[in-house]
């Protein structure tokens, strides 16, 4: 898909979609993909395995994240994927950026909060 040979829909339906190209523990050295992105107080990051993303699409994620307490989101999403036929390991991690680090390296409250 990244090389332009498949559309997103074709990749989703490909018979090769479950082939593992890299894994931890199989090879002595692992090439890790990494990226940096700026985050702000209030941001929410959803990390998941293909066990979730194969059964729950972006509109469903938006719906769940907008209607559930963050602490409940992982279980709600796992239940939704299982209800849709989840046939793989399903991993969901939700990270809510709730504090800001001050110039001295100590955690501080957001500017709009009061102590």
N, CA, C and O of each residue as an XYZ file, in Angstrom:
460
protein
N       0.830     -1.181      0.000
C       0.000      0.000      0.000
C       0.883      1.256      0.000
O       0.622      2.193     -0.754
N       1.923      1.281      0.838
C       2.817      2.441      0.893
C       3.510      2.679     -0.437
O       3.786      3.821     -0.803
N       3.794      1.594     -1.166
C       4.476      1.715     -2.455
C       3.510      2.045     -3.580
O       3.939      2.296     -4.707
N       2.205      2.049     -3.292
C       1.221      2.403     -4.302
C       0.700      1.231     -5.120
O      -0.011      1.436     -6.104
N       1.041      0.004     -4.730
C       0.583     -1.161     -5.478
C      -0.808     -1.622     -5.073
O      -1.482     -2.314     -5.836
N      -1.242     -1.241     -3.874
C      -2.562     -1.630     -3.366
C      -3.278     -0.417     -2.809
O      -2.652      0.497     -2.271
N      -4.587     -0.416     -2.942
C      -5.389      0.595     -2.259
C      -5.590      0.133     -0.819
O      -5.281     -1.011     -0.484
N      -6.103      1.009      0.026
C      -6.378      0.629      1.412
C      -7.375     -0.531      1.462
O      -7.212     -1.458      2.256
N      -8.395     -0.479      0.624
C      -9.399     -1.547      0.583
C      -8.776     -2.867      0.123
O      -9.067     -3.916      0.697
N      -7.929     -2.827     -0.898
C      -7.268     -4.045     -1.386
C      -6.351     -4.636     -0.319
O      -6.286     -5.855     -0.158
N      -5.649     -3.782      0.403
C      -4.771     -4.251      1.479
C      -5.592     -4.913      2.581
O      -5.179     -5.931      3.137
N      -6.739     -4.348      2.894
C      -7.609     -4.896      3.938
C      -8.114     -6.291      3.567
O      -8.352     -7.117      4.448
N      -8.279     -6.557      2.273
C      -8.831     -7.828      1.816
C      -7.769     -8.799      1.286
O      -8.107     -9.918      0.900
N      -6.510     -8.402      1.260
C      -5.442     -9.224      0.688
C      -5.265    -10.528      1.459
O      -5.383    -10.558      2.684
N      -4.985    -11.589      0.737
C      -4.726    -12.871      1.402
C      -3.379    -12.844      2.124
O      -3.090    -13.748      2.908
N      -2.556    -11.836      1.881
C      -1.249    -11.700      2.531
C      -1.277    -10.736      3.717
O      -0.221    -10.441      4.277
N      -2.432    -10.242      4.114
C      -2.507     -9.203      5.146
C      -2.010     -9.667      6.513
O      -1.659     -8.832      7.346
N      -1.971    -10.975      6.766
C      -1.542    -11.472      8.076
C      -0.095    -11.949      8.104
O       0.364    -12.475      9.118
N       0.625    -11.771      7.004
C       2.010    -12.225      6.962
C       2.867    -11.274      7.793
O       2.828    -10.057      7.615
N       3.631    -11.854      8.696
C       4.505    -11.066      9.567
C       5.823    -10.828      8.852
O       6.478    -11.773      8.414
N       6.211     -9.569      8.735
C       7.461     -9.239      8.056
C       8.591     -8.961      9.045
O       9.764     -9.068      8.688
N       8.251     -8.609     10.276
C       9.230     -8.403     11.341
C       8.583     -8.773     12.662
O       7.388     -8.554     12.858
N       9.375     -9.336     13.571
C       8.841     -9.651     14.885
C       9.949     -9.605     15.923
O      11.124     -9.773     15.597
N       9.574     -9.379     17.157
C      10.521     -9.358     18.262
C      10.703    -10.791     18.743
O       9.725    -11.509     18.953
N      11.955    -11.208     18.918
C      12.233    -12.529     19.450
C      12.596    -13.565     18.403
O      13.162    -14.603     18.743
N      12.287    -13.313     17.149
C      12.598    -14.280     16.097
C      14.006    -14.063     15.563
O      14.765    -15.018     15.394
N      14.347    -12.836     15.304
C      15.675    -12.477     14.813
C      16.499    -11.896     15.959
O      15.948    -11.382     16.932
N      17.811    -11.980     15.837
C      18.684    -11.413     16.868
C      18.546     -9.895     16.935
O      18.458     -9.324     18.022
N      18.528     -9.244     15.774
C      18.375     -7.796     15.702
C      17.061     -7.481     15.000
O      16.681     -8.148     14.038
N      16.386     -6.478     15.484
C      15.100     -6.094     14.922
C      15.170     -4.647     14.478
O      15.620     -3.782     15.229
N      14.726     -4.383     13.258
C      14.632     -3.001     12.791
C      13.298     -2.453     13.280
O      12.237     -2.975     12.936
N      13.359     -1.421     14.069
C      12.160     -0.849     14.677
C      11.739      0.401     13.909
O      12.571      1.256     13.605
N      10.456      0.505     13.598
C       9.920      1.724     13.016
C       9.580      2.671     14.159
O       8.904      2.286     15.113
N      10.039      3.882     14.060
C       9.750      4.856     15.105
C       9.345      6.184     14.496
O       9.713      6.508     13.367
N       8.598      6.930     15.246
C       8.177      8.254     14.799
C       7.988      9.140     16.025
O       7.671      8.658     17.112
N       8.183     10.409     15.838
C       7.943     11.384     16.897
C       6.780     12.255     16.479
O       6.638     12.600     15.306
N       5.955     12.605     17.438
C       4.884     13.531     17.147
C       4.637     14.387     18.375
O       4.729     13.909     19.505
N       4.327     15.638     18.151
C       4.075     16.510     19.298
C       2.748     16.149     19.955
O       1.774     15.830     19.272
N       2.717     16.200     21.262
C       1.474     15.964     21.995
C       1.245     17.134     22.937
O       2.178     17.814     23.364
N      -0.022     17.345     23.245
C      -0.410     18.412     24.164
C      -1.307     17.833     25.243
O      -1.905     16.771     25.069
N      -1.392     18.533     26.344
C      -2.292     18.126     27.411
C      -3.690     17.954     26.828
O      -4.183     18.825     26.111
N      -4.318     16.841     27.134
C      -5.657     16.550     26.634
C      -5.660     15.607     25.444
O      -6.702     15.038     25.120
N      -4.517     15.427     24.782
C      -4.451     14.487     23.661
C      -4.676     13.065     24.153
O      -4.395     12.738     25.307
N      -5.179     12.240     23.273
C      -5.439     10.843     23.581
C      -4.865     10.000     22.444
O      -5.174     10.244     21.278
N      -4.034      9.012     22.772
C      -3.414      8.143     21.778
C      -3.977      6.742     21.937
O      -4.047      6.216     23.048
N      -4.374      6.142     20.834
C      -4.888      4.774     20.844
C      -3.889      3.893     20.108
O      -3.631      4.098     18.922
N      -3.330      2.915     20.808
C      -2.391      1.960     20.222
C      -3.098      0.612     20.216
O      -3.682      0.206     21.221
N      -3.043     -0.077     19.086
C      -3.766     -1.352     19.029
C      -3.110     -2.321     18.066
O      -2.312     -1.936     17.212
N      -3.463     -3.575     18.222
C      -2.989     -4.619     17.316
C      -3.978     -4.773     16.170
O      -5.071     -4.207     16.192
N      -3.575     -5.551     15.167
C      -4.472     -5.782     14.036
C      -5.691     -6.603     14.446
O      -6.670     -6.660     13.702
N      -5.648     -7.234     15.604
C      -6.829     -7.923     16.105
C      -7.990     -6.964     16.327
O      -9.153     -7.361     16.249
N      -7.676     -5.707     16.603
C      -8.714     -4.681     16.713
C      -8.957     -4.011     15.372
O     -10.097     -3.916     14.915
N      -7.885     -3.545     14.741
C      -8.060     -2.749     13.519
C      -8.666     -3.533     12.357
O      -9.193     -2.925     11.425
N      -8.607     -4.856     12.388
C      -9.252     -5.653     11.343
C     -10.770     -5.689     11.479
O     -11.471     -6.019     10.522
N     -11.286     -5.351     12.670
C     -12.725     -5.453     12.911
C     -13.395     -4.140     13.307
O     -14.621     -4.039     13.272
N     -12.614     -3.146     13.680
C     -13.174     -1.871     14.122
C     -12.518     -0.766     13.299
O     -11.302     -0.582     13.361
N     -13.310     -0.042     12.539
C     -12.773      0.996     11.657
C     -12.857      2.372     12.304
O     -13.468      2.543     13.359
N     -12.238      3.338     11.661
C     -12.105      4.688     12.217
C     -13.428      5.315     12.677
O     -13.461      5.881     13.769
N     -14.511      5.244     11.907
C     -15.757      5.855     12.401
C     -16.225      5.235     13.727
O     -16.771      5.929     14.584
N     -16.006      3.932     13.881
C     -16.381      3.267     15.136
C     -15.478      3.726     16.280
O     -15.946      3.922     17.402
N     -14.186      3.898     16.000
C     -13.265      4.383     17.027
C     -13.674      5.769     17.502
O     -13.696      6.047     18.701
N     -13.993      6.627     16.558
C     -14.414      7.988     16.898
C     -15.666      7.947     17.760
O     -15.765      8.665     18.755
N     -16.612      7.115     17.384
C     -17.865      6.979     18.146
C     -17.591      6.522     19.582
O     -18.098      7.119     20.531
N     -16.799      5.477     19.739
C     -16.513      4.953     21.077
C     -15.745      5.974     21.903
O     -16.078      6.203     23.066
N     -14.719      6.592     21.317
C     -13.918      7.559     22.064
C     -14.712      8.794     22.475
O     -14.408      9.415     23.493
N     -15.719      9.152     21.696
C     -16.503     10.345     22.026
C     -17.619     10.059     23.027
O     -18.177     10.993     23.602
N     -17.955      8.790     23.247
C     -19.092      8.473     24.115
C     -18.743      7.701     25.380
O     -19.594      7.539     26.255
N     -17.510      7.224     25.493
C     -17.126      6.403     26.647
C     -16.114      7.128     27.519
O     -15.363      7.979     27.043
N     -16.103      6.782     28.799
C     -15.016      7.233     29.664
C     -13.740      6.571     29.167
O     -13.770      5.404     28.776
N     -12.625      7.285     29.173
C     -11.375      6.735     28.656
C     -11.010      5.418     29.336
O     -10.487      4.513     28.686
N     -11.277      5.302     30.630
C     -10.917      4.070     31.343
C     -11.679      2.856     30.818
O     -11.230      1.723     30.993
N     -12.836      3.081     30.172
C     -13.651      1.980     29.664
C     -13.371      1.651     28.196
O     -13.754      0.583     27.719
N     -12.711      2.549     27.488
C     -12.534      2.400     26.036
C     -11.851      1.096     25.635
O     -12.363      0.418     24.743
N     -10.716      0.697     26.243
C     -10.088     -0.547     25.788
C     -11.023     -1.755     25.842
O     -11.088     -2.524     24.883
N     -11.743     -1.932     26.940
C     -12.631     -3.087     27.048
C     -13.800     -2.994     26.072
O     -14.198     -4.004     25.492
N     -14.349     -1.806     25.884
C     -15.439     -1.621     24.923
C     -14.983     -1.991     23.518
O     -15.711     -2.654     22.779
N     -13.775     -1.563     23.147
C     -13.262     -1.867     21.810
C     -12.950     -3.354     21.639
O     -13.222     -3.922     20.582
N     -12.387     -3.987     22.659
C     -12.127     -5.431     22.589
C     -13.446     -6.184     22.446
O     -13.551     -7.107     21.638
N     -14.442     -5.799     23.221
C     -15.756     -6.443     23.131
C     -16.371     -6.254     21.748
O     -16.968     -7.182     21.202
N     -16.230     -5.058     21.181
C     -16.771     -4.776     19.851
C     -16.081     -5.636     18.793
O     -16.745     -6.213     17.933
N     -14.757     -5.724     18.855
C     -14.021     -6.557     17.890
C     -14.419     -8.022     18.026
O     -14.608     -8.709     17.022
N     -14.544     -8.500     19.248
C     -14.968     -9.895     19.457
C     -16.381    -10.137     18.936
O     -16.660    -11.185     18.353
N     -17.267     -9.172     19.145
C     -18.649     -9.308     18.666
C     -18.703     -9.360     17.142
O     -19.643     -9.911     16.570
N     -17.709     -8.794     16.493
C     -17.666     -8.780     15.027
C     -16.852     -9.944     14.455
O     -16.531     -9.967     13.267
N     -16.528    -10.897     15.311
C     -15.834    -12.086     14.831
C     -14.364    -12.128     15.142
O     -13.626    -12.881     14.507
N     -13.908    -11.341     16.103
C     -12.488    -11.302     16.451
C     -11.873    -12.689     16.475
O     -12.301    -13.549     17.245
N     -10.875    -12.908     15.639
C     -10.261    -14.232     15.528
C      -8.756    -14.172     15.756
O      -8.025    -15.068     15.334
N      -8.295    -13.124     16.419
C      -6.871    -12.915     16.626
C      -6.705    -12.299     18.018
O      -7.688    -11.919     18.655
N      -5.470    -12.205     18.478
C      -5.221    -11.488     19.725
C      -5.625    -10.035     19.529
O      -5.336     -9.435     18.494
N      -6.288     -9.479     20.518
C      -6.747     -8.089     20.432
C      -6.087     -7.323     21.575
O      -6.313     -7.617     22.749
N      -5.277     -6.347     21.217
C      -4.592     -5.530     22.213
C      -4.962     -4.074     21.989
O      -4.903     -3.569     20.868
N      -5.347     -3.397     23.083
C      -5.698     -1.979     23.015
C      -5.052     -1.269     24.201
O      -5.212     -1.679     25.350
N      -4.322     -0.200     23.902
C      -3.740      0.650     24.938
C      -4.187      2.074     24.644
O      -4.012      2.570     23.531
N      -4.762      2.724     25.638
C      -5.197      4.108     25.487
C      -4.329      4.977     26.394
O      -4.227      4.719     27.594
N      -3.709      5.995     25.826
C      -2.842      6.900     26.586
C      -3.466      8.285     26.536
O      -3.659      8.854     25.462
N      -3.777      8.820     27.711
C      -4.338     10.168     27.802
C      -3.261     11.074     28.385
O      -2.779     10.841     29.493
N      -2.887     12.103     27.637
C      -1.860     13.044     28.092
C      -2.546     14.020     29.046
O      -3.337     14.868     28.633
N      -2.223     13.877     30.331
C      -2.975     14.623     31.334
C      -2.175     15.681     32.064
O      -2.765     16.536     32.724
N      -0.857     15.659     31.971
C      -0.030     16.639     32.679
C       0.932     17.294     31.711
O       1.110     16.843     30.579
N       1.546     18.365     32.176
C       2.533     19.074     31.385
C       3.815     19.121     32.204
O       3.761     19.260     33.426
N       4.949     19.010     31.559
C       6.207     19.061     32.280
C       6.746     20.479     32.263
O       6.902     21.084     31.203
N       7.026     20.996     33.436
C       7.538     22.344     33.563
C       9.006     22.428     33.195
O       9.639     21.400     32.953
N       9.568     23.644     33.147
C      10.961     23.839     32.739
C      11.966     23.161     33.664
O      13.074     22.846     33.231
N      11.608     22.929     34.930
C      12.532     22.280     35.863
C      12.432     20.755     35.775
O      13.098     20.051     36.533
N      11.619     20.245     34.872
C      11.487     18.800     34.745
C      10.436     18.200     35.663
O      10.251     16.984     35.687
N       9.741     19.057     36.426
C       8.698     18.563     37.323
C       7.353     18.643     36.622
O       7.151     19.485     35.747
N       6.458     17.788     36.996
C       5.121     17.793     36.419
C       4.332     18.962     37.017
O       4.383     19.199     38.224
N       3.607     19.686     36.167
C       2.811     20.819     36.621
C       1.380     20.651     36.114
O       1.126     19.873     35.195
N       0.477     21.368     36.704
C      -0.907     21.355     36.263
C      -1.048     22.208     35.014
O      -0.292     23.162     34.830
N      -2.020     21.875     34.136
C      -2.264     22.740     32.968
C      -2.604     24.158     33.419
O      -3.128     24.355     34.515
N      -2.307     25.136     32.581
C      -2.499     26.537     32.925
C      -3.938     26.850     33.337
O      -4.157     27.678     34.220
N      -4.925     26.196     32.706
C      -6.313     26.513     33.013
C      -6.817     25.848     34.277
O      -7.922     26.151     34.729
N      -6.037     24.947     34.861
C      -6.448     24.282     36.087
C      -6.012     25.106     37.284
O      -5.079     25.905     37.205
N      -6.703     24.897     38.389
C      -6.296     25.576     39.617
C      -6.032     24.536     40.692
O      -6.643     23.467     40.713
N      -5.111     24.871     41.582
C      -4.738     23.916     42.647
C      -5.454     24.261     43.922
O      -5.278     23.581     44.933
